[in-house]
Amino acid sequence: MKVQKLLMQFQSPCIFLSSVLRNSLKSKYAYECALAHFQRFLTTTYKGYDIETILGPLLCNEINVYTVIDEFVSYLLNINANLTPNSISLYVAAVRSYLAYYDIDIVSSKFKRKVKMPKVYREDEEAIDISDIRRILLSCNNRRLRTYLLVLASGGMRATECLAIRIKDIDFSVNPTKIRIRREYAKTKTGRDIYISDEATLYLKQWIEWKYNNVERPREKNENDLVFTVYSTIDPMLLYDKILREFQRLLAIVGLDERKENVQRRRKITLHSFRRFTKTVISDQVNQDYSEWFLGHSKSPYYTKKEPDRRQIYASKCMKYLTFLDYTTLEAKGKSIEAKLQEKDMEIYLIKEKYESDLREMREEMETKFQQILAKIDVATLK
């Protein structure tokens, strides 16, 4: 709200943000924050100018646009030590887009030479395994959060994609359960169908049943209701804040709330860790193309399968590895692994037996030929 109030007095950024909003609400929020930082920077560094009046001098080249942006980068680095290079890059990109919207051209080659951006050092994310997820779930006493995490871990969707699921987006009539991810909440703006495990389906049905038949506060079921809201339909982004706070409290209870070394505000394990786990499992059990399709990433245009085939692949090859609390399935999975090991042991035993049998036959054959040679030598000597 503070950011919106800061920018409401200016017409130019409001027009620009309205154009950004047509494609993405998230981008609008991010650009809004960037322009608010830019306005504060101008107030302190270029006195007499604001986010609107600076456009004229920049357009006429009275003020060098590359100098302004380079000083803006320094300002961002100084105001907050915890501001990551990725955030700074995003804010600078937003300001560049704002200036370009008002015909202030920025040449990329000149920008690289004149504006020194902080380097982005890539760091591998903290991995979680099935035991970590089971530990988190077993420590969770929150009915909604446990269901949400099970759906998230078995479906591999992004956190907000999962929170945007409506009652009518779920198809319980097929096995495994199919869920429609809406394109307006997908990062790539492309809708897709994904599947969840039988275990997640059971908890999801129980959650929906409890939600609409709660004795204390019953409510009428509406097909357009968001699944993970309790009593009212709210924006998935607002719901995300509530779920995130609940999840962070759970991590503290489990003892998995360690923060990254150079980014104190970010934890090593996040809601996105479940998506990374799902991606790894599906890649290992099926292949790269299927996992990219399932997670909604860009994939080869030549990789196509009919929906029943995709569903069958998930059910037969992935579901048992994305089950965490259903001990019947886990036991069956363990027995399956044990049977495979026994089968491998039998194969090794048979190979060994065949090798020893072949070796015996070879020795006997060599012995026979050797005796034949000796017999011929004896006959030749007698003559």
Sequence and secondary structure as in RCSB ss.txt:
>XXXX:A:sequence
MKVQKLLMQFQSPCIFLSSVLRNSLKSKYAYECALAHFQRFLTTTYKGYDIETILGPLLCNEINVYTVIDEFVSY
LLNINANLTPNSISLYVAAVRSYLAYYDIDIVSSKFKRKVKMPKVYREDEEAIDISDIRRILLSCNNRRLRTYLL
VLASGGMRATECLAIRIKDIDFSVNPTKIRIRREYAKTKTGRDIYISDEATLYLKQWIEWKYNNVERPREKNEND
LVFTVYSTIDPMLLYDKILREFQRLLAIVGLDERKENVQRRRKITLHSFRRFTKTVISDQVNQDYSEWFLGHSKS
PYYTKKEPDRRQIYASKCMKYLTFLDYTTLEAKGKSIEAKLQEKDMEIYLIKEKYESDLREMREEMETKFQQILA
KIDVATLK
>XXXX:A:secstr
 HHHHHHHT HHHHHHHHHHHTT HHHHHHHHHHHHHHHHHHHHHSTT  TTTTHHHHHTTSS HHHHHHHHHHH
HHHH TT  HHHHHHHHHHHHHHHHHTT    HHHHHHH               HHHHHHHHHT   HHHHHHHH
HHHHH   HHHHHT BGGGEETTSSS EEEE GGGSTTS  EEEE  HHHHHHHHHHHHHHHS SSS     TTS
BTT SSS   HHHHHHHHHHHHHHHHHHHT   B SS TTSBSS THHHHHHHHHHHHHHS HHHHHHHHT    
TT    HHHHHHHIIIIIGGGG SS HHHHHHHHHHHHHHHHHHHHHHHHHHHHHHHHHHHHHHHHHHHHHHHHH
HHHHHHH 
